[in-house]
Amino acid sequence: METYYPFLAVLVVFILVSFLIRKDVNEDKSLTKKGFIKVIVSMVVVAILAAVYVTIATH
């Protein structure tokens, strides 16, 4: 597997998350509960992508 695939996957997820949570901020520039949940879910997705890549790359 090419080495730039995980970089592209993380980059795409990062861009999608930034578009998803840009309106989920309070007046004091902190995340709302909905935005925080979106960030946590995106971190889980990135961790799963990393685990899948490591599994595929080692076999």
mmCIF file as Biopython writes it, N, C-alpha, C and O atoms, coordinates in Angstrom:
data_model
#
loop_
_atom_site.group_PDB
_atom_site.id
_atom_site.type_symbol
_atom_site.label_atom_id
_atom_site.label_alt_id
_atom_site.label_comp_id
_atom_site.label_asym_id
_atom_site.label_entity_id
_atom_site.label_seq_id
_atom_site.pdbx_PDB_ins_code
_atom_site.Cartn_x
_atom_site.Cartn_y
_atom_site.Cartn_z
_atom_site.occupancy
_atom_site.B_iso_or_equiv
_atom_site.auth_seq_id
_atom_site.auth_asym_id
_atom_site.pdbx_PDB_model_num
ATOM 1   N N  . MET A ? 1  ? 0.851   -1.176 0.000  1.0 0.0 1  A 1 
ATOM 2   C CA . MET A ? 1  ? 0.000   0.000  0.000  1.0 0.0 1  A 1 
ATOM 3   C C  . MET A ? 1  ? 0.895   1.238  0.000  1.0 0.0 1  A 1 
ATOM 4   O O  . MET A ? 1  ? 1.922   1.277  0.678  1.0 0.0 1  A 1 
ATOM 5   N N  . GLU A ? 2  ? 0.497   2.225  -0.756 1.0 0.0 2  A 1 
ATOM 6   C CA . GLU A ? 2  ? 1.286   3.448  -0.850 1.0 0.0 2  A 1 
ATOM 7   C C  . GLU A ? 2  ? 1.327   4.168  0.496  1.0 0.0 2  A 1 
ATOM 8   O O  . GLU A ? 2  ? 0.383   4.099  1.283  1.0 0.0 2  A 1 
ATOM 9   N N  . THR A ? 3  ? 2.420   4.846  0.741  1.0 0.0 3  A 1 
ATOM 10  C CA . THR A ? 3  ? 2.586   5.487  2.040  1.0 0.0 3  A 1 
ATOM 11  C C  . THR A ? 3  ? 1.795   6.774  2.173  1.0 0.0 3  A 1 
ATOM 12  O O  . THR A ? 3  ? 1.581   7.236  3.294  1.0 0.0 3  A 1 
ATOM 13  N N  . TYR A ? 4  ? 1.355   7.368  1.084  1.0 0.0 4  A 1 
ATOM 14  C CA . TYR A ? 4  ? 0.617   8.628  1.187  1.0 0.0 4  A 1 
ATOM 15  C C  . TYR A ? 4  ? -0.884  8.420  1.376  1.0 0.0 4  A 1 
ATOM 16  O O  . TYR A ? 4  ? -1.592  9.396  1.624  1.0 0.0 4  A 1 
ATOM 17  N N  . TYR A ? 5  ? -1.392  7.216  1.271  1.0 0.0 5  A 1 
ATOM 18  C CA . TYR A ? 5  ? -2.820  6.967  1.476  1.0 0.0 5  A 1 
ATOM 19  C C  . TYR A ? 5  ? -3.296  7.337  2.880  1.0 0.0 5  A 1 
ATOM 20  O O  . TYR A ? 5  ? -4.330  7.993  3.004  1.0 0.0 5  A 1 
ATOM 21  N N  . PRO A ? 6  ? -2.594  6.948  3.936  1.0 0.0 6  A 1 
ATOM 22  C CA . PRO A ? 6  ? -3.065  7.354  5.270  1.0 0.0 6  A 1 
ATOM 23  C C  . PRO A ? 6  ? -3.028  8.864  5.455  1.0 0.0 6  A 1 
ATOM 24  O O  . PRO A ? 6  ? -3.903  9.432  6.109  1.0 0.0 6  A 1 
ATOM 25  N N  . PHE A ? 7  ? -2.019  9.515  4.883  1.0 0.0 7  A 1 
ATOM 26  C CA . PHE A ? 7  ? -1.953  10.973 4.970  1.0 0.0 7  A 1 
ATOM 27  C C  . PHE A ? 7  ? -3.163  11.597 4.289  1.0 0.0 7  A 1 
ATOM 28  O O  . PHE A ? 7  ? -3.773  12.518 4.832  1.0 0.0 7  A 1 
ATOM 29  N N  . LEU A ? 8  ? -3.513  11.109 3.115  1.0 0.0 8  A 1 
ATOM 30  C CA . LEU A ? 8  ? -4.676  11.644 2.402  1.0 0.0 8  A 1 
ATOM 31  C C  . LEU A ? 8  ? -5.967  11.374 3.167  1.0 0.0 8  A 1 
ATOM 32  O O  . LEU A ? 8  ? -6.849  12.231 3.215  1.0 0.0 8  A 1 
ATOM 33  N N  . ALA A ? 9  ? -6.081  10.200 3.759  1.0 0.0 9  A 1 
ATOM 34  C CA . ALA A ? 9  ? -7.293  9.874  4.515  1.0 0.0 9  A 1 
ATOM 35  C C  . ALA A ? 9  ? -7.441  10.784 5.725  1.0 0.0 9  A 1 
ATOM 36  O O  . ALA A ? 9  ? -8.535  11.281 5.995  1.0 0.0 9  A 1 
ATOM 37  N N  . VAL A ? 10 ? -6.357  11.008 6.456  1.0 0.0 10 A 1 
ATOM 38  C CA . VAL A ? 10 ? -6.413  11.885 7.627  1.0 0.0 10 A 1 
ATOM 39  C C  . VAL A ? 10 ? -6.684  13.321 7.203  1.0 0.0 10 A 1 
ATOM 40  O O  . VAL A ? 10 ? -7.419  14.040 7.881  1.0 0.0 10 A 1 
ATOM 41  N N  . LEU A ? 11 ? -6.100  13.744 6.093  1.0 0.0 11 A 1 
ATOM 42  C CA . LEU A ? 11 ? -6.332  15.094 5.588  1.0 0.0 11 A 1 
ATOM 43  C C  . LEU A ? 11 ? -7.797  15.301 5.211  1.0 0.0 11 A 1 
ATOM 44  O O  . LEU A ? 11 ? -8.381  16.336 5.533  1.0 0.0 11 A 1 
ATOM 45  N N  . VAL A ? 12 ? -8.385  14.329 4.536  1.0 0.0 12 A 1 
ATOM 46  C CA . VAL A ? 12 ? -9.796  14.420 4.156  1.0 0.0 12 A 1 
ATOM 47  C C  . VAL A ? 12 ? -10.681 14.455 5.394  1.0 0.0 12 A 1 
ATOM 48  O O  . VAL A ? 12 ? -11.611 15.258 5.464  1.0 0.0 12 A 1 
ATOM 49  N N  . VAL A ? 13 ? -10.406 13.601 6.369  1.0 0.0 13 A 1 
ATOM 50  C CA . VAL A ? 13 ? -11.202 13.590 7.598  1.0 0.0 13 A 1 
ATOM 51  C C  . VAL A ? 13 ? -11.054 14.919 8.339  1.0 0.0 13 A 1 
ATOM 52  O O  . VAL A ? 13 ? -12.037 15.444 8.861  1.0 0.0 13 A 1 
ATOM 53  N N  . PHE A ? 14 ? -9.843  15.465 8.392  1.0 0.0 14 A 1 
ATOM 54  C CA . PHE A ? 14 ? -9.615  16.745 9.059  1.0 0.0 14 A 1 
ATOM 55  C C  . PHE A ? 14 ? -10.406 17.866 8.389  1.0 0.0 14 A 1 
ATOM 56  O O  . PHE A ? 14 ? -11.018 18.689 9.070  1.0 0.0 14 A 1 
ATOM 57  N N  . ILE A ? 15 ? -10.394 17.899 7.071  1.0 0.0 15 A 1 
ATOM 58  C CA . ILE A ? 15 ? -11.138 18.938 6.348  1.0 0.0 15 A 1 
ATOM 59  C C  . ILE A ? 15 ? -12.634 18.771 6.561  1.0 0.0 15 A 1 
ATOM 60  O O  . ILE A ? 15 ? -13.341 19.758 6.765  1.0 0.0 15 A 1 
ATOM 61  N N  . LEU A ? 16 ? -13.126 17.544 6.518  1.0 0.0 16 A 1 
ATOM 62  C CA . LEU A ? 16 ? -14.553 17.306 6.747  1.0 0.0 16 A 1 
ATOM 63  C C  . LEU A ? 16 ? -14.966 17.714 8.154  1.0 0.0 16 A 1 
ATOM 64  O O  . LEU A ? 16 ? -16.028 18.308 8.342  1.0 0.0 16 A 1 
ATOM 65  N N  . VAL A ? 17 ? -14.142 17.403 9.136  1.0 0.0 17 A 1 
ATOM 66  C CA . VAL A ? 17 ? -14.461 17.770 10.515 1.0 0.0 17 A 1 
ATOM 67  C C  . VAL A ? 17 ? -14.468 19.285 10.677 1.0 0.0 17 A 1 
ATOM 68  O O  . VAL A ? 17 ? -15.332 19.836 11.358 1.0 0.0 17 A 1 
ATOM 69  N N  . SER A ? 18 ? -13.514 19.951 10.056 1.0 0.0 18 A 1 
ATOM 70  C CA . SER A ? 18 ? -13.491 21.412 10.184 1.0 0.0 18 A 1 
ATOM 71  C C  . SER A ? 18 ? -14.730 22.039 9.562  1.0 0.0 18 A 1 
ATOM 72  O O  . SER A ? 18 ? -15.233 23.039 10.074 1.0 0.0 18 A 1 
ATOM 73  N N  . PHE A ? 19 ? -15.231 21.473 8.472  1.0 0.0 19 A 1 
ATOM 74  C CA . PHE A ? 19 ? -16.475 21.977 7.894  1.0 0.0 19 A 1 
ATOM 75  C C  . PHE A ? 19 ? -17.687 21.617 8.750  1.0 0.0 19 A 1 
ATOM 76  O O  . PHE A ? 19 ? -18.645 22.386 8.829  1.0 0.0 19 A 1 
ATOM 77  N N  . LEU A ? 20 ? -17.646 20.451 9.388  1.0 0.0 20 A 1 
ATOM 78  C CA . LEU A ? 20 ? -18.779 20.022 10.203 1.0 0.0 20 A 1 
ATOM 79  C C  . LEU A ? 20 ? -18.931 20.823 11.488 1.0 0.0 20 A 1 
ATOM 80  O O  . LEU A ? 20 ? -20.054 21.093 11.914 1.0 0.0 20 A 1 
ATOM 81  N N  . ILE A ? 21 ? -17.821 21.208 12.113 1.0 0.0 21 A 1 
ATOM 82  C CA . ILE A ? 21 ? -17.926 21.847 13.429 1.0 0.0 21 A 1 
ATOM 83  C C  . ILE A ? 21 ? -17.766 23.358 13.386 1.0 0.0 21 A 1 
ATOM 84  O O  . ILE A ? 21 ? -17.774 23.990 14.442 1.0 0.0 21 A 1 
ATOM 85  N N  . ARG A ? 22 ? -17.623 23.955 12.232 1.0 0.0 22 A 1 
ATOM 86  C CA . ARG A ? 22 ? -17.352 25.398 12.202 1.0 0.0 22 A 1 
ATOM 87  C C  . ARG A ? 22 ? -18.500 26.233 12.741 1.0 0.0 22 A 1 
ATOM 88  O O  . ARG A ? 22 ? -18.273 27.357 13.189 1.0 0.0 22 A 1 
ATOM 89  N N  . LYS A ? 23 ? -19.718 25.726 12.712 1.0 0.0 23 A 1 
ATOM 90  C CA . LYS A ? 23 ? -20.857 26.479 13.243 1.0 0.0 23 A 1 
ATOM 91  C C  . LYS A ? 23 ? -21.274 26.028 14.640 1.0 0.0 23 A 1 
ATOM 92  O O  . LYS A ? 23 ? -22.239 26.554 15.195 1.0 0.0 23 A 1 
ATOM 93  N N  . ASP A ? 24 ? -20.570 25.076 15.205 1.0 0.0 24 A 1 
ATOM 94  C CA . ASP A ? 24 ? -20.901 24.559 16.534 1.0 0.0 24 A 1 
ATOM 95  C C  . ASP A ? 24 ? -20.053 25.214 17.617 1.0 0.0 24 A 1 
ATOM 96  O O  . ASP A ? 24 ? -19.437 24.529 18.433 1.0 0.0 24 A 1 
ATOM 97  N N  . VAL A ? 25 ? -20.026 26.546 17.619 1.0 0.0 25 A 1 
ATOM 98  C CA . VAL A ? 25 ? -19.274 27.277 18.639 1.0 0.0 25 A 1 
ATOM 99  C C  . VAL A ? 25 ? -20.200 28.254 19.352 1.0 0.0 25 A 1 
ATOM 100 O O  . VAL A ? 25 ? -21.172 28.745 18.779 1.0 0.0 25 A 1 
ATOM 101 N N  . ASN A ? 26 ? -19.878 28.525 20.611 1.0 0.0 26 A 1 
ATOM 102 C CA . ASN A ? 26 ? -20.621 29.505 21.407 1.0 0.0 26 A 1 
ATOM 103 C C  . ASN A ? 26 ? -20.109 30.906 21.111 1.0 0.0 26 A 1 
ATOM 104 O O  . ASN A ? 26 ? -19.226 31.100 20.276 1.0 0.0 26 A 1 
ATOM 105 N N  . GLU A ? 27 ? -20.684 31.880 21.813 1.0 0.0 27 A 1 
ATOM 106 C CA . GLU A ? 27 ? -20.231 33.259 21.667 1.0 0.0 27 A 1 
ATOM 107 C C  . GLU A ? 27 ? -18.811 33.444 22.189 1.0 0.0 27 A 1 
ATOM 108 O O  . GLU A ? 27 ? -18.078 34.311 21.713 1.0 0.0 27 A 1 
ATOM 109 N N  . ASP A ? 28 ? -18.425 32.630 23.166 1.0 0.0 28 A 1 
ATOM 110 C CA . ASP A ? 28 ? -17.071 32.731 23.721 1.0 0.0 28 A 1 
ATOM 111 C C  . ASP A ? 28 ? -16.077 31.827 22.994 1.0 0.0 28 A 1 
ATOM 112 O O  . ASP A ? 28 ? -15.013 31.514 23.528 1.0 0.0 28 A 1 
ATOM 113 N N  . LYS A ? 29 ? -16.419 31.414 21.791 1.0 0.0 29 A 1 
ATOM 114 C CA . LYS A ? 29 ? -15.549 30.630 20.898 1.0 0.0 29 A 1 
ATOM 115 C C  . LYS A ? 29 ? -15.197 29.246 21.432 1.0 0.0 29 A 1 
ATOM 116 O O  . LYS A ? 29 ? -14.152 28.697 21.082 1.0 0.0 29 A 1 
ATOM 117 N N  . SER A ? 30 ? -16.056 28.679 22.273 1.0 0.0 30 A 1 
ATOM 118 C CA . SER A ? 30 ? -15.845 27.306 22.720 1.0 0.0 30 A 1 
ATOM 119 C C  . SER A ? 30 ? -16.855 26.399 22.024 1.0 0.0 30 A 1 
ATOM 120 O O  . SER A ? 30 ? -17.903 26.854 21.565 1.0 0.0 30 A 1 
ATOM 121 N N  . LEU A ? 31 ? -16.527 25.125 21.953 1.0 0.0 31 A 1 
ATOM 122 C CA . LEU A ? 31 ? -17.406 24.181 21.268 1.0 0.0 31 A 1 
ATOM 123 C C  . LEU A ? 31 ? -18.675 23.915 22.069 1.0 0.0 31 A 1 
ATOM 124 O O  . LEU A ? 31 ? -18.663 23.884 23.300 1.0 0.0 31 A 1 
ATOM 125 N N  . THR A ? 32 ? -19.765 23.725 21.339 1.0 0.0 32 A 1 
ATOM 126 C CA . THR A ? 32 ? -20.993 23.281 21.980 1.0 0.0 32 A 1 
ATOM 127 C C  . THR A ? 32 ? -20.887 21.773 22.219 1.0 0.0 32 A 1 
ATOM 128 O O  . THR A ? 32 ? -19.929 21.132 21.787 1.0 0.0 32 A 1 
ATOM 129 N N  . LYS A ? 33 ? -21.873 21.225 22.905 1.0 0.0 33 A 1 
ATOM 130 C CA . LYS A ? 33 ? -21.866 19.782 23.167 1.0 0.0 33 A 1 
ATOM 131 C C  . LYS A ? 33 ? -21.924 19.007 21.854 1.0 0.0 33 A 1 
ATOM 132 O O  . LYS A ? 33 ? -21.247 17.989 21.703 1.0 0.0 33 A 1 
ATOM 133 N N  . LYS A ? 34 ? -22.721 19.479 20.914 1.0 0.0 34 A 1 
ATOM 134 C CA . LYS A ? 34 ? -22.842 18.826 19.610 1.0 0.0 34 A 1 
ATOM 135 C C  . LYS A ? 34 ? -21.502 18.853 18.865 1.0 0.0 34 A 1 
ATOM 136 O O  . LYS A ? 34 ? -21.110 17.855 18.259 1.0 0.0 34 A 1 
ATOM 137 N N  . GLY A ? 35 ? -20.808 19.979 18.906 1.0 0.0 35 A 1 
ATOM 138 C CA . GLY A ? 35 ? -19.504 20.085 18.258 1.0 0.0 35 A 1 
ATOM 139 C C  . GLY A ? 35 ? -18.468 19.195 18.909 1.0 0.0 35 A 1 
ATOM 140 O O  . GLY A ? 35 ? -17.642 18.589 18.227 1.0 0.0 35 A 1 
ATOM 141 N N  . PHE A ? 36 ? -18.511 19.114 20.237 1.0 0.0 36 A 1 
ATOM 142 C CA . PHE A ? 36 ? -17.577 18.259 20.958 1.0 0.0 36 A 1 
ATOM 143 C C  . PHE A ? 36 ? -17.796 16.795 20.595 1.0 0.0 36 A 1 
ATOM 144 O O  . PHE A ? 36 ? -16.834 16.046 20.433 1.0 0.0 36 A 1 
ATOM 145 N N  . ILE A ? 37 ? -19.044 16.388 20.468 1.0 0.0 37 A 1 
ATOM 146 C CA . ILE A ? 37 ? -19.348 15.006 20.079 1.0 0.0 37 A 1 
ATOM 147 C C  . ILE A ? 37 ? -18.838 14.730 18.671 1.0 0.0 37 A 1 
ATOM 148 O O  . ILE A ? 37 ? -18.319 13.646 18.403 1.0 0.0 37 A 1 
ATOM 149 N N  . LYS A ? 38 ? -18.979 15.694 17.773 1.0 0.0 38 A 1 
ATOM 150 C CA . LYS A ? 38 ? -18.469 15.526 16.409 1.0 0.0 38 A 1 
ATOM 151 C C  . LYS A ? 38 ? -16.955 15.354 16.405 1.0 0.0 38 A 1 
ATOM 152 O O  . LYS A ? 38 ? -16.425 14.541 15.647 1.0 0.0 38 A 1 
ATOM 153 N N  . VAL A ? 39 ? -16.257 16.111 17.243 1.0 0.0 39 A 1 
ATOM 154 C CA . VAL A ? 39 ? -14.799 15.991 17.321 1.0 0.0 39 A 1 
ATOM 155 C C  . VAL A ? 39 ? -14.409 14.618 17.859 1.0 0.0 39 A 1 
ATOM 156 O O  . VAL A ? 39 ? -13.492 13.988 17.332 1.0 0.0 39 A 1 
ATOM 157 N N  . ILE A ? 40 ? -15.085 14.152 18.889 1.0 0.0 40 A 1 
ATOM 158 C CA . ILE A ? 40 ? -14.783 12.832 19.465 1.0 0.0 40 A 1 
ATOM 159 C C  . ILE A ? 40 ? -15.027 11.730 18.437 1.0 0.0 40 A 1 
ATOM 160 O O  . ILE A ? 40 ? -14.212 10.817 18.301 1.0 0.0 40 A 1 
ATOM 161 N N  . VAL A ? 41 ? -16.137 11.810 17.717 1.0 0.0 41 A 1 
ATOM 162 C CA . VAL A ? 41 ? -16.443 10.800 16.696 1.0 0.0 41 A 1 
ATOM 163 C C  . VAL A ? 41 ? -15.381 10.823 15.601 1.0 0.0 41 A 1 
ATOM 164 O O  . VAL A ? 41 ? -14.954 9.768  15.133 1.0 0.0 41 A 1 
ATOM 165 N N  . SER A ? 42 ? -14.958 11.999 15.195 1.0 0.0 42 A 1 
ATOM 166 C CA . SER A ? 42 ? -13.937 12.078 14.147 1.0 0.0 42 A 1 
ATOM 167 C C  . SER A ? 42 ? -12.605 11.512 14.623 1.0 0.0 42 A 1 
ATOM 168 O O  . SER A ? 42 ? -11.884 10.898 13.837 1.0 0.0 42 A 1 
ATOM 169 N N  . MET A ? 43 ? -12.266 11.707 15.901 1.0 0.0 43 A 1 
ATOM 170 C CA . MET A ? 43 ? -11.037 11.131 16.439 1.0 0.0 43 A 1 
ATOM 171 C C  . MET A ? 43 ? -11.112 9.607  16.449 1.0 0.0 43 A 1 
ATOM 172 O O  . MET A ? 43 ? -10.116 8.933  16.186 1.0 0.0 43 A 1 
ATOM 173 N N  . VAL A ? 44 ? -12.278 9.069  16.748 1.0 0.0 44 A 1 
ATOM 174 C CA . VAL A ? 44 ? -12.465 7.614  16.713 1.0 0.0 44 A 1 
ATOM 175 C C  . VAL A ? 44 ? -12.314 7.101  15.284 1.0 0.0 44 A 1 
ATOM 176 O O  . VAL A ? 44 ? -11.698 6.060  15.058 1.0 0.0 44 A 1 
ATOM 177 N N  . VAL A ? 45 ? -12.874 7.830  14.323 1.0 0.0 45 A 1 
ATOM 178 C CA . VAL A ? 45 ? -12.764 7.424  12.917 1.0 0.0 45 A 1 
ATOM 179 C C  . VAL A ? 45 ? -11.303 7.426  12.474 1.0 0.0 45 A 1 
ATOM 180 O O  . VAL A ? 45 ? -10.867 6.501  11.790 1.0 0.0 45 A 1 
ATOM 181 N N  . VAL A ? 46 ? -10.551 8.444  12.850 1.0 0.0 46 A 1 
ATOM 182 C CA . VAL A ? 46 ? -9.132  8.500  12.488 1.0 0.0 46 A 1 
ATOM 183 C C  . VAL A ? 46 ? -8.371  7.346  13.141 1.0 0.0 46 A 1 
ATOM 184 O O  . VAL A ? 46 ? -7.491  6.763  12.509 1.0 0.0 46 A 1 
ATOM 185 N N  . ALA A ? 47 ? -8.686  7.008  14.377 1.0 0.0 47 A 1 
ATOM 186 C CA . ALA A ? 47 ? -8.024  5.887  15.044 1.0 0.0 47 A 1 
ATOM 187 C C  . ALA A ? 47 ? -8.339  4.573  14.337 1.0 0.0 47 A 1 
ATOM 188 O O  . ALA A ? 47 ? -7.463  3.722  14.188 1.0 0.0 47 A 1 
ATOM 189 N N  . ILE A ? 48 ? -9.572  4.407  13.907 1.0 0.0 48 A 1 
ATOM 190 C CA . ILE A ? 48 ? -9.948  3.193  13.171 1.0 0.0 48 A 1 
ATOM 191 C C  . ILE A ? 48 ? -9.228  3.136  11.834 1.0 0.0 48 A 1 
ATOM 192 O O  . ILE A ? 48 ? -8.744  2.076  11.437 1.0 0.0 48 A 1 
ATOM 193 N N  . LEU A ? 49 ? -9.149  4.270  11.131 1.0 0.0 49 A 1 
ATOM 194 C CA . LEU A ? 49 ? -8.412  4.304  9.864  1.0 0.0 49 A 1 
ATOM 195 C C  . LEU A ? 49 ? -6.945  3.931  10.072 1.0 0.0 49 A 1 
ATOM 196 O O  . LEU A ? 49 ? -6.370  3.197  9.267  1.0 0.0 49 A 1 
ATOM 197 N N  . ALA A ? 50 ? -6.346  4.428  11.137 1.0 0.0 50 A 1 
ATOM 198 C CA . ALA A ? 50 ? -4.947  4.100  11.423 1.0 0.0 50 A 1 
ATOM 199 C C  . ALA A ? 50 ? -4.786  2.614  11.725 1.0 0.0 50 A 1 
ATOM 200 O O  . ALA A ? 50 ? -3.832  1.986  11.265 1.0 0.0 50 A 1 
ATOM 201 N N  . ALA A ? 51 ? -5.709  2.050  12.492 1.0 0.0 51 A 1 
ATOM 202 C CA . ALA A ? 51 ? -5.634  0.622  12.820 1.0 0.0 51 A 1 
ATOM 203 C C  . ALA A ? 51 ? -5.802  -0.235 11.571 1.0 0.0 51 A 1 
ATOM 204 O O  . ALA A ? 51 ? -5.108  -1.238 11.402 1.0 0.0 51 A 1 
ATOM 205 N N  . VAL A ? 52 ? -6.717  0.159  10.703 1.0 0.0 52 A 1 
ATOM 206 C CA . VAL A ? 52 ? -6.921  -0.586 9.453  1.0 0.0 52 A 1 
ATOM 207 C C  . VAL A ? 52 ? -5.673  -0.502 8.584  1.0 0.0 52 A 1 
ATOM 208 O O  . VAL A ? 52 ? -5.259  -1.500 7.994  1.0 0.0 52 A 1 
ATOM 209 N N  . TYR A ? 53 ? -5.074  0.678  8.502  1.0 0.0 53 A 1 
ATOM 210 C CA . TYR A ? 53 ? -3.867  0.825  7.693  1.0 0.0 53 A 1 
ATOM 211 C C  . TYR A ? 53 ? -2.730  -0.036 8.236  1.0 0.0 53 A 1 
ATOM 212 O O  . TYR A ? 53 ? -2.037  -0.701 7.466  1.0 0.0 53 A 1 
ATOM 213 N N  . VAL A ? 54 ? -2.535  -0.031 9.542  1.0 0.0 54 A 1 
ATOM 214 C CA . VAL A ? 54 ? -1.460  -0.835 10.132 1.0 0.0 54 A 1 
ATOM 215 C C  . VAL A ? 54 ? -1.715  -2.313 9.889  1.0 0.0 54 A 1 
ATOM 216 O O  . VAL A ? 54 ? -0.786  -3.067 9.599  1.0 0.0 54 A 1 
ATOM 217 N N  . THR A ? 55 ? -2.970  -2.730 10.006 1.0 0.0 55 A 1 
ATOM 218 C CA . THR A ? 55 ? -3.311  -4.129 9.770  1.0 0.0 55 A 1 
ATOM 219 C C  . THR A ? 55 ? -3.048  -4.525 8.327  1.0 0.0 55 A 1 
ATOM 220 O O  . THR A ? 55 ? -2.493  -5.592 8.066  1.0 0.0 55 A 1 
ATOM 221 N N  . ILE A ? 56 ? -3.440  -3.679 7.398  1.0 0.0 56 A 1 
ATOM 222 C CA . ILE A ? 56 ? -3.238  -3.984 5.979  1.0 0.0 56 A 1 
ATOM 223 C C  . ILE A ? 56 ? -1.756  -3.924 5.621  1.0 0.0 56 A 1 
ATOM 224 O O  . ILE A ? 56 ? -1.270  -4.762 4.860  1.0 0.0 56 A 1 
ATOM 225 N N  . ALA A ? 57 ? -1.042  -2.951 6.155  1.0 0.0 57 A 1 
ATOM 226 C CA . ALA A ? 57 ? 0.365   -2.773 5.798  1.0 0.0 57 A 1 
ATOM 227 C C  . ALA A ? 57 ? 1.247   -3.900 6.320  1.0 0.0 57 A 1 
ATOM 228 O O  . ALA A ? 57 ? 2.289   -4.183 5.729  1.0 0.0 57 A 1 
ATOM 229 N N  . THR A ? 58 ? 0.858   -4.542 7.403  1.0 0.0 58 A 1 
ATOM 230 C CA . THR A ? 58 ? 1.704   -5.595 7.966  1.0 0.0 58 A 1 
ATOM 231 C C  . THR A ? 58 ? 1.426   -6.967 7.362  1.0 0.0 58 A 1 
ATOM 232 O O  . THR A ? 58 ? 2.176   -7.909 7.620  1.0 0.0 58 A 1 
ATOM 233 N N  . HIS A ? 59 ? 0.393   -7.101 6.582  1.0 0.0 59 A 1 
ATOM 234 C CA . HIS A ? 59 ? 0.094   -8.407 5.971  1.0 0.0 59 A 1 
ATOM 235 C C  . HIS A ? 59 ? 0.420   -8.426 4.517  1.0 0.0 59 A 1 
ATOM 236 O O  . HIS A ? 59 ? 0.228   -9.446 3.855  1.0 0.0 59 A 1 
#
